Amino acid sequence: MRDDGRDGKAGAGGPTGGDKIEGEAQDTMNFDEFARNMVRLFDQGAKVASSLAERNASSGKSPYSVASEVGEAAKTFGSVAQAMVSNPSKLAAAQSELFNSYANLWGRSVRKFLGEEVEPVAEPDPGDNRFNDPGWSENQYFDFWKQAYLITSRWAEDVTKNTEGVDDKTRRKAMFYLGQVLSAVSPSNNPFTNPEVVRTTLATNAENLVQGMALLAEDIGQSKDLLRVSQTDLSAFEVGRDLAITPGKVIFQNELIQLIQYEPTTEEVSKTPLIIAPPWINKYYILDLKPEKSLVKYAVDQGFTVFMISWVNPDSTLAQKTFEDYMRDGILKAVEIVNRQLGLHNVNLMGYCVGGTLLASTLAYCAAKGDDRIATATFLTAQVDFTEAGDLLMFIDDAQLKSLEEMMAERGYLDGSRMAAVFNMLRPKDLIWPYVVNNYLLGKKPFPFDLLFWNADSTRMPAANHVFYLREFYHENRLSKGEMELGGVKLDLSKIKIPVYELFTREDHIAPASSVYRGSRLYGGDVRHVMAGSGHIAGVVNPPAKKKYQYWTGAPRETFEAWVDSATEHPGSWWPDWAVWLENLSGEKVPARDPSSGPFPPIEDAPGSYVKSQG
């Protein structure tokens, strides 16, 4: 993250920008202090290198080691390279195009050095924040490195996309690995080619690099299997103090869940209550961050009786808990407890991400069994058809699943840090390297941010459940085909006739909008399709008061593209639209319910103990 209070003019000056940086160095540098800091840096660096070597040696025993991933990437690139050399004329043309671009850049750089105004050969894409610092454009040295990088990366992407004779899966894997490489080699990540880092190093006599090495050592010490780069100040928040503070009571718990009932804030509430099934891959409080960002608090304030499933953070004793167990002892058990707590038959359900996938499976099971207790379903970025499930599909095959099973067999679960690393790698330019620069090169502690605190609060996944989820959904896509069985019942999504609110987000890298929409067409009842701006998290956590992003609504169409073309855009958050939809389907108003007044005595105050267990 950047320090918004910095001097935006530092390092500026076009042809004289280099002179300005040199002048600032002479004015501010203390060469004795600089030398002392460099000695400190090398001393700390040696210790960090030793620690990393020990970590890599131990991780090398794992089927998912750095070495194995590098080997897989090399194999993938080799397949593309082999296809490239089989067409020498196209390869020569591509190489010629690259060299011509370099020559053009060099010629323009010389003209710029002589004081001439020239148009850049390449400019960053809109939203690419790596090159926001003025020095990238105003200083010729940094401008050259920036443009050379952009030319090379775009050429490499274009060649990889258009090389003939490469199958689609190999091409997608090559593009993924290429994205990792290109993100890593950006000049913004190099202390000698990033103007902000150079400026800071000269101004602080390299104290920033010493502090950065200390922060790297701290991250190594706090990481588990994989190095986790700190994205936020973890000391700034505490669950139950700053986050997940909507008042409520835990009224039930078993091995897998605690069930929270929230205290009402209105005198009357809709008759039919709402149960939320969050993903177990992360903790539930993404929907209950600070009060002004809390979907839970918003729903309570709209006059709904809200219950939350808080999944346990499993250890090896729960290794054999299955997807079916999560259905029976999770969602269906929550429905049973709410029925008894309120003396009602019907409930509304909301499922987020994999919690929504579980909810859809549960609804199909209930339809087959004649269980009509769930009256409506709200799905938030939840996939049920994995045909278009995005980059994660590339790494779910028989060999990968076998390796994953071997790894989880050692402990009985998948460590949460590995899932976090996978999600970060889907967007390395945004979720990895900006923090490397901020923390390790600029020597700044990351800024406190509640959403990133939640993102770092990872959870484990029991082996049996996780393997089933990856194999049955991602690899085999059995639910959408009507081939999946739970509890001896074959699941048919078309038998789900209840009203559905289907939310997908426009820039989702985990549950692509087209994938969610495709799956929603399999339900047999009325579906309200809504697309939110932004991505998998920010598109969902978008409170009305923030007035950010937008959302679209529209009647069902045969394809996602046709739906987008015909959809109507609305400003602001989708939350009010959903609240009106749900209220209209939740019956008359009744007196508000006190969590302490039902047949289940409160066990403890919200947020409960399960959510506080560290992964």
Beta strands, then each sheet from edge to edge (+ up, - down):
strand 1: 248-253
strand 2: 257-262
strand 3: 268-270
strand 4: 274-277
strand 5: 306-311
strand 6: 347-352
strand 7: 374-380
strand 8: 413-414
strand 9: 461-462
strand 10: 485-486
strand 11: 489-490
strand 12: 500-505
strand 13: 527-532
strand 14: 550-554
strand 15: 568-571
strand 16: 589-591
strand 17: 604-605
sheet 1: 15+ 14- 13+ 12+ 7+ 6+ 4+ 5+ 2- 1+ 17-
sheet 2: 3+ 16-
sheet 3: 8+ 9-
sheet 4: 10+ 11-
end
